[in-house]
Amino acid sequence: MNSNRLEGRVALVTGGSRGIGAAVALRLAEDGCDVALTYRDSAGRARGLAERIEATTGRRALAVRADAASDEALTAAVEQTVKTLGRLDILVNNAAVFLTGPLDELDRTQLDTTLAVNIRAPFLLAQAAAAHLPQGGRIINLGSNVAERTPFPGLTLYAMSKSALIGLTKGLARELGPRGITVNLVHPGPTDTDANPADGPAAATIASLTALGRYADPTEIAATIAHLAGPEAAYLTGALIAADGGFTA
């Protein structure tokens, strides 16, 4: 880990108070970024992480309350990041909802919420961020292993929403490439978080579907995202990277 590789850059990580998002925010700060992270309900966690980042890395950190289902909140999060931290170089679209169930039991509210948070929000954030991103800017979208392989029934809505990010990533890569901005997608596999613990009731079955036979630690996903954010990944754009332990192999 190079603590200076992203020196002088500013990152915005959505859903950054916990899980993969928190690991990404911390790793980018360790690599030299000032970091803004959004949260919806976990104010204590978000502020605690911001304090930890500042105390352990010496970088500036900003916790921003932003409901990913609110257009105004998303735009405001981008503008607050730029106003407070001075610029924006890296956008990590991590915030998501995981609503599942049999097709005939999913209601319109679940559909609308999933589309708003998992698809509409990344689009609007990318649109707002693009007005500020410089040459060498980065947009990194978080997809899911189930967008490429859906092993169980009940995942249709979530898989659909994460599959839409493939088209968003490829379209943005073409649109922003002439400005030297790269856009890539990471498909995490099963990852040990509060929402999907490695010791959960279905964890053994899920882990067995990977080639490595285990869950990822959030820091392993964060390492992939940090690589895409850095100078070594300048020629990677429109790429779909499966950090999934061989789930889709």
Backbone torsions as a table, in degrees:
resi	resn	phi	psi	omega
1	MET	NA	125.3	179.8
2	ASN	-101.7	113.5	-174.4
3	SER	-71.0	-7.2	-177.3
4	ASN	-115.4	1.0	-172.5
5	ARG	-65.7	-25.2	178.9
6	LEU	-116.8	24.2	-179.2
7	GLU	-54.3	131.6	176.2
8	GLY	87.0	-2.9	-179.4
9	ARG	-97.9	158.9	179.5
10	VAL	-124.2	131.9	179.8
11	ALA	-118.8	146.3	171.4
12	LEU	-117.7	120.9	-178.9
13	VAL	-115.9	116.3	179.3
14	THR	-83.2	148.1	-176.3
15	GLY	60.6	42.2	-170.0
16	GLY	-94.2	11.1	-175.8
17	SER	-87.7	-14.2	-174.3
18	ARG	-155.6	168.7	172.5
19	GLY	58.5	-139.7	-178.7
20	ILE	-61.1	-41.3	-178.6
21	GLY	-59.3	-42.2	178.5
22	ALA	-65.8	-40.5	178.6
23	ALA	-64.0	-37.6	178.9
24	VAL	-67.1	-46.5	-179.6
25	ALA	-58.5	-44.1	-179.5
26	LEU	-67.1	-42.9	-178.6
27	ARG	-65.3	-41.9	179.2
28	LEU	-64.5	-36.3	176.0
29	ALA	-66.5	-41.0	177.4
30	GLU	-61.9	-29.1	179.0
31	ASP	-87.2	2.4	172.2
32	GLY	115.1	-2.7	-178.3
33	CYS	-81.1	146.1	156.6
34	ASP	-80.4	143.1	-169.2
35	VAL	-132.7	132.7	166.3
36	ALA	-107.7	138.6	178.7
37	LEU	-132.1	137.9	179.8
38	THR	-97.8	155.3	174.9
39	TYR	-147.2	161.1	175.4
40	ARG	-106.5	-55.5	-175.1
41	ASP	-116.4	-24.3	-171.7
42	SER	-87.7	63.4	-176.7
43	ALA	-61.5	-43.9	-179.3
44	GLY	-61.8	-44.7	178.6
45	ARG	-63.0	-45.1	-177.2
46	ALA	-62.9	-45.8	-179.5
47	ARG	-68.7	-36.2	176.8
48	GLY	-63.2	-40.6	178.3
49	LEU	-67.6	-41.3	178.0
50	ALA	-59.6	-42.1	177.9
51	GLU	-65.3	-39.7	178.9
52	ARG	-63.8	-42.7	179.3
53	ILE	-59.4	-47.6	-177.7
54	GLU	-65.7	-38.0	-176.9
55	ALA	-73.5	-36.2	-173.0
56	THR	-97.1	-23.4	-176.9
57	THR	-113.9	-18.0	-176.6
58	GLY	77.9	4.5	178.3
59	ARG	-89.9	158.9	174.9
60	ARG	-78.7	145.6	179.2
61	ALA	-139.6	143.1	-175.7
62	LEU	-134.4	124.0	174.5
63	ALA	-98.3	124.8	-174.7
64	VAL	-121.9	122.1	175.7
65	ARG	-76.3	123.8	-179.0
66	ALA	-154.4	114.3	174.4
67	ASP	-75.4	120.6	-176.6
68	ALA	-66.1	-11.1	176.7
69	ALA	-89.6	-0.7	-177.7
70	SER	-108.5	116.1	179.4
71	ASP	-57.4	-45.0	-176.3
72	GLU	-65.4	-38.7	-179.3
73	ALA	-66.4	-36.1	-179.4
74	LEU	-67.0	-47.8	178.7
75	THR	-62.0	-40.5	179.9
76	ALA	-64.9	-34.6	179.3
77	ALA	-64.2	-40.8	177.3
78	VAL	-64.7	-47.5	-177.5
79	GLU	-65.6	-37.2	178.6
80	GLN	-67.3	-37.1	177.0
81	THR	-60.6	-48.2	-178.5
82	VAL	-65.3	-42.6	-178.3
83	LYS	-65.6	-42.1	-174.2
84	THR	-82.9	-41.2	-174.6
85	LEU	-101.9	-5.7	169.0
86	GLY	96.3	-16.3	-177.9
87	ARG	-172.2	-179.7	173.4
88	LEU	-147.3	123.5	-178.8
89	ASP	-115.8	-28.5	-171.9
90	ILE	-136.6	126.6	173.0
91	LEU	-115.1	124.8	174.9
92	VAL	-114.1	109.3	179.1
93	ASN	-85.2	92.8	-175.1
94	ASN	-110.1	-31.0	-174.7
95	ALA	-59.7	138.1	-179.0
96	ALA	-160.6	162.3	169.6
97	VAL	-115.9	150.6	-177.6
98	PHE	-123.0	85.8	-178.9
99	LEU	-106.3	122.6	-174.0
100	THR	-130.8	168.2	177.0
101	GLY	149.8	165.5	178.0
102	PRO	-57.3	146.6	-176.9
103	LEU	-52.2	-43.6	-175.2
104	ASP	-77.7	-3.3	178.4
105	GLU	-107.9	-7.6	179.1
106	LEU	-76.5	132.9	-178.7
107	ASP	-105.0	174.1	-175.6
108	ARG	-64.7	-33.0	178.9
109	THR	-65.0	-43.5	177.7
110	GLN	-62.9	-40.3	177.5
111	LEU	-62.2	-49.7	-176.6
112	ASP	-64.6	-39.6	179.2
113	THR	-64.8	-44.0	179.9
114	THR	-63.0	-44.7	179.9
115	LEU	-65.0	-38.6	-178.5
116	ALA	-66.8	-46.1	-173.9
117	VAL	-82.5	-42.5	-172.1
118	ASN	-87.7	-20.8	-177.5
119	ILE	-121.7	-55.9	-176.3
120	ARG	-61.7	-44.4	-177.7
121	ALA	-61.3	-49.3	177.5
122	PRO	-58.8	-37.3	177.9
123	PHE	-63.4	-49.7	-177.5
124	LEU	-65.7	-37.9	177.8
125	LEU	-65.4	-42.3	177.7
126	ALA	-63.0	-40.5	179.2
127	GLN	-62.7	-44.9	-180.0
128	ALA	-69.5	-41.0	-178.5
129	ALA	-67.5	-35.0	-176.1
130	ALA	-59.4	-25.8	178.2
131	ALA	-69.8	-16.3	-176.0
132	HIS	-116.3	-22.0	-173.9
133	LEU	-66.3	134.0	179.4
134	PRO	-89.6	178.0	167.2
135	GLN	-51.4	131.5	-177.3
136	GLY	88.5	4.8	178.4
137	GLY	-67.9	162.5	-176.6
138	ARG	-134.7	137.0	166.0
139	ILE	-122.4	127.2	-179.4
140	ILE	-127.0	118.1	-179.5
141	ASN	-98.6	142.5	177.0
142	LEU	-101.1	113.2	176.7
143	GLY	-94.9	-135.3	179.1
144	SER	-164.1	148.1	175.6
145	ASN	-59.1	-28.1	-177.5
146	VAL	-75.6	-8.4	172.8
147	ALA	-70.2	-25.5	-179.1
148	GLU	-102.8	-25.2	179.2
149	ARG	-149.8	116.2	-177.1
150	THR	-109.0	95.3	-167.5
151	PRO	-81.7	-16.1	-176.2
152	PHE	-129.3	152.4	170.0
153	PRO	-67.9	159.8	178.4
154	GLY	95.5	-2.8	-177.1
155	LEU	-104.7	7.8	-172.0
156	THR	-56.0	-50.0	-175.6
157	LEU	-63.3	-47.4	-179.1
158	TYR	-65.6	-45.0	-179.8
159	ALA	-61.1	-40.4	177.9
160	MET	-60.1	-45.3	-176.5
161	SER	-66.7	-38.6	179.8
162	LYS	-74.3	-29.9	175.4
163	SER	-65.6	-32.6	179.2
164	ALA	-62.1	-27.1	179.9
165	LEU	-68.3	-21.1	175.8
166	ILE	-63.6	-48.5	178.2
167	GLY	-64.1	-39.8	177.7
168	LEU	-61.0	-44.7	-178.2
169	THR	-62.9	-47.3	-178.4
170	LYS	-66.8	-40.8	178.8
171	GLY	-64.6	-44.4	179.0
172	LEU	-65.4	-35.8	179.4
173	ALA	-60.5	-42.8	177.6
174	ARG	-67.9	-41.4	-174.9
175	GLU	-70.6	-38.1	-174.1
176	LEU	-99.7	-10.7	179.7
177	GLY	-54.7	-42.4	179.3
178	PRO	-60.5	-18.7	177.3
179	ARG	-93.4	4.1	-179.6
180	GLY	76.7	20.1	178.7
181	ILE	-101.5	128.7	179.2
182	THR	-100.6	149.6	-179.7
183	VAL	-135.4	121.9	-177.3
184	ASN	-136.7	165.0	-177.0
185	LEU	-126.8	131.4	174.3
186	VAL	-110.9	125.8	174.8
187	HIS	-98.8	97.4	175.7
188	PRO	-69.4	148.0	170.1
189	GLY	-89.4	-165.0	177.9
190	PRO	-58.2	125.9	-172.8
191	THR	-129.8	137.7	-174.9
192	ASP	-74.4	96.5	178.8
193	THR	-133.3	174.1	176.9
194	ASP	-57.1	-38.3	-176.5
195	ALA	-76.3	-22.7	-176.9
196	ASN	-145.8	68.1	-173.5
197	PRO	-67.3	146.6	-179.1
198	ALA	-68.2	-11.0	175.6
199	ASP	-112.1	20.8	179.4
200	GLY	-71.7	171.4	-174.2
201	PRO	-63.1	-29.1	-179.9
202	ALA	-106.3	6.7	-171.4
203	ALA	-61.8	-41.1	-177.7
204	ALA	-62.3	-41.1	178.3
205	THR	-65.5	-45.1	-179.2
206	ILE	-64.0	-45.6	180.0
207	ALA	-60.5	-34.5	-178.6
208	SER	-67.7	-16.5	178.7
209	LEU	-81.2	-11.3	176.9
210	THR	-89.5	156.6	176.9
211	ALA	-69.9	-28.8	-178.1
212	LEU	-88.0	-12.6	176.2
213	GLY	72.0	25.3	-178.9
214	ARG	-153.6	166.9	172.0
215	TYR	-80.8	156.3	170.7
216	ALA	-82.3	152.1	163.9
217	ASP	-83.4	143.1	-179.8
218	PRO	-54.0	-29.9	-179.6
219	THR	-65.8	-26.0	178.8
220	GLU	-71.3	-37.5	175.2
221	ILE	-69.4	-40.6	179.2
222	ALA	-60.9	-34.8	179.7
223	ALA	-64.6	-39.2	177.6
224	THR	-64.6	-43.0	179.5
225	ILE	-66.3	-39.0	178.3
226	ALA	-62.5	-37.7	177.6
227	HIS	-62.7	-45.3	-180.0
228	LEU	-64.3	-28.7	179.7
229	ALA	-77.9	-16.7	-171.8
230	GLY	-94.1	175.2	-175.8
231	PRO	-67.4	-24.2	-178.6
232	GLU	-69.3	-17.4	-177.2
233	ALA	-102.4	22.0	-174.5
234	ALA	-63.0	-22.3	-178.4
235	TYR	-102.5	7.4	176.4
236	LEU	-97.5	117.9	173.2
237	THR	-153.7	147.9	-175.9
238	GLY	70.3	15.8	-174.9
239	ALA	-91.2	147.1	175.0
240	LEU	-111.9	113.8	-174.8
241	ILE	-112.8	118.9	-179.8
242	ALA	-91.2	100.1	174.2
243	ALA	-96.0	67.0	-165.0
244	ASP	-126.3	14.7	178.3
245	GLY	64.1	20.2	-178.6
246	GLY	85.3	17.3	178.5
247	PHE	-57.8	-37.6	-177.6
248	THR	-102.9	12.0	-179.8
249	ALA	-69.0	NA	NA
